[in-house]
């Protein structure tokens, strides 16, 4: 009854995280001789299963980018996909953390340095932290609000990382910077410059809900498969794993996962699918040597057809090629 009552409201992942915290606390109490044993040491925990996430294929992503006429959303989609960014990391990017000099772009060394994220936090919780992890606090829009919008240190230490930019995306950022300079001239003193890449026309930060609304609107109006914006990060990691033959360590460097195991736990099905296809081909080749040639040719033809469709879009072609080069 206890387990049933709890799992109706808490996911296995949450229960495991709570257990981890309690176990560490009680272990410390045992070390301090406040207790003789850890009461949660041998607790029975629910099994945590990683569900396959719904993501867009390269074809759908291409269609979405072609249909998107919102410049900010278009840039957000490109950055989230090419750099495997979380929403907070995306919206927390400032110009001092971007290298898009002409030389860097020409040499394929344009990059962003992920060192902070935009997040709305409870004011009381922020006071308890005494400013720890808070890098910048934005002025409140309303004096009576109980939350504050801040730039804070990322989720984990490994979230701080350098990610190389595809040339097409670097050029989009060059254009974005020029657009912001025009806004500064247009609005003058009314433009509040926080040095943000993603900002409204008056310079103020753009929150995740704004991007989510625009993303959902794009999906609804263009009849695209329904996914959440965060799925672009999963699409990115999925394609990078396929492009580099399953090198999870290099993908971890881009994604900022705390451990390679986290990448393996969530994305191993991608590599397993490819391995199963290889295994099936080997078995088929042994059983029927001649027909396998037709199967391989058909599969190859399908792959070539998809590749040709993608390469017809210069932007998508350049993006996928650049991703392959940076891995």
C-alpha positions, 0 to 999 in steps of 0.5 A, spaced: 500 500 500 505 504 501 509 503 495 502 504 491 500 510 494 507 513 493 508 511 486 501 514 484 504 521 485 512 520 484 516 517 478 521 511 480 527 516 478 524 521 483 524 516 489 531 514 487 533 521 488 530 521 494 533 515 497 540 517 495 539 523 499 536 520 505 542 514 504 547 520 504 544 523 510 543 517 514 550 515 512 553 521 515 549 520 521 552 513 522 559 516 522 558 522 527 555 516 531 548 519 532 545 512 529 548 505 529 545 503 522 542 506 516 535 505 516 534 506 508 540 502 506 537 496 504 530 499 502 527 496 496 527 501 490 522 501 484 525 499 477 527 505 473 526 504 466 528 509 460 523 510 455 524 512 448 523 519 447 519 522 441 524 526 436 524 529 429 527 525 424 532 529 419 527 530 414 522 533 419 527 538 422 528 540 415 521 541 414 520 545 420 526 550 419 524 551 412 517 553 415 519 557 420 519 564 419 520 566 426 527 569 426 529 567 434 525 561 434 529 559 427 536 560 431 533 557 437 532 550 433 539 551 430 543 552 436 539 547 440 540 541 435 547 543 433 550 544 440 545 539 444 543 545 449 538 545 454 533 550 454 536 554 460 543 554 457 540 556 450 537 562 453 543 564 458 548 565 452 551 571 452 556 574 447 562 574 451 562 567 451 561 566 443 567 566 438 564 568 431 570 572 428 571 571 421 577 567 422 574 562 427 568 561 422 573 560 416 577 555 420 571 551 422 573 553 429 567 558 431 564 556 438 560 557 444 562 556 451 557 554 456 558 556 463 551 559 465 543 558 464 537 562 465 532 560 470 527 563 474 528 561 482 524 562 488 526 568 492 526 565 498 530 559 496 535 564 493 536 568 499 538 561 503 543 560 498 546 567 499 548 568 492 551 561 491 551 559 484 547 566 482 552 569 477 547 575 475 540 577 477 535 581 472 531 587 475 524 584 477 518 586 472 513 587 478 516 588 485 511 584 488 513 577 484 516 571 489 521 569 483 527 572 480 530 571 473 537 569 474 543 567 470 546 561 474 551 556 474 549 550 470 546 543 472 553 540 473 560 541 473 561 537 466 555 542 463 560 547 463 563 546 456 566 548 449 561 546 443 564 548 436 559 551 431 557 549 424 559 554 419 551 556 418 549 557 425 555 561 426 553 565 420 546 566 423 549 568 430 553 574 426 546 576 423 543 576 430 548 580 433 547 585 427 540 585 428 541 587 435 545 592 434 540 595 429 535 594 435 540 598 440 540 604 435 532 604 434 530 604 441 536 608 444 536 608 452 530 604 452 534 598 450 537 594 456 543 591 454 544 585 458 549 582 452 544 576 451 543 573 444 536 571 446 533 577 448 526 581 446 526 587 442 528 592 448 534 587 450 530 584 456 531 576 457 526 571 453 524 565 458 523 558 456 515 559 456 516 564 450 520 559 446 515 553 447 509 557 445 512 559 439 515 552 438 508 549 439 505 554 434 509 552 429 508 545 430 500 546 430 500 550 424 505 546 420 502 539 422 509 537 424 509 531 429 508 533 436 514 533 440 517 538 446 522 543 444 527 539 449 527 533 444 531 537 439 537 536 444 535 528 444 535 529 436 542 532 436 545 527 441 542 521 437 544 524 430 551 525 433 551 518 436 550 515 429 555 520 425 561 518 430 559 510 430 557 510 437 562 514 441 559 516 447 565 520 450 565 525 445 558 526 445 558 527 452 563 532 451 558 536 447 551 534 451 554 536 458 552 529 461 555 528 468 557 521 466 558 517 460 553 512 463 547 517 463 548 517 455 549 510 455 543 509 459 538 513 455 541 512 448 544 505 448 538 503 444 540 507 438 547 503 437 543 497 439 538 498 433 544 499 428 548 493 431 541 489 430 541 491 423 548 488 422 547 482 426 541 481 421 545 482 415 550 477 417 545 472 419 541 473 412 548 473 408 549 466 411 543 463 410 541 466 403 548 469 400 545 471 393 538 475 396 542 479 401 545 483 395 538 485 393 537 487 401 543 491 401 542 495 395 535 496 397 537 499 404 543 503 400 538 506 395 533 508 401 539 511 405 541 515 398 534 518 397 534 520 404 541 523 403 539 527 397 533 530 399 537 533 405 543 535 401 538 539 397 537 544 402 544 547 403 542 549 410 541 542 413 546 539 408 551 544 411 549 543 418 549 535 418 556 536 415 559 540 420 556 536 425 560 530 422 566 534 422 566 536 429 565 529 432 
